[in-house]
Amino acid sequence: MAVGSKDLVSANLRGLDDDRLVDELRKAKEELFNLRFQSATGQLDNHGRLRAVRKDIARIYTELRERELGIGQSPSASAEEESA
C-alpha cells in the first residue's frame, strides 16, 4: 500500500468481493501492528502512515457493514441482478 492509500478508496473497495475485502483488512491490521511496533521502538519514519492505515481499516469496515445491512452490494450480487 502506498502512503495515502490511493488503492483503497471507497470506489475501489466497492469493486472487491467479500473475501478480498477480508484479505485487505487482514493485511491492513498486520501493517498497523508493525507500524505501532516500529513507533514504540523509535524506528518509525513516517508517522502519518499510522493515520492512513487506520483510515483504510475504517473504510473496509464501513464497506463490509454497508453490505451486511443491504446498503452496498458486492460485485457478485450486482452481476446477478444485471443478468436477471
ABEGO torsion letter per residue (X at the ends): XBBGGAAABAAAAAABBAAAAAAAAAAAAAAAAAAAAAAAAGABABAAAAAAAAAAAAAAAAAAAAAAAGABBBAAAAAAAAAX
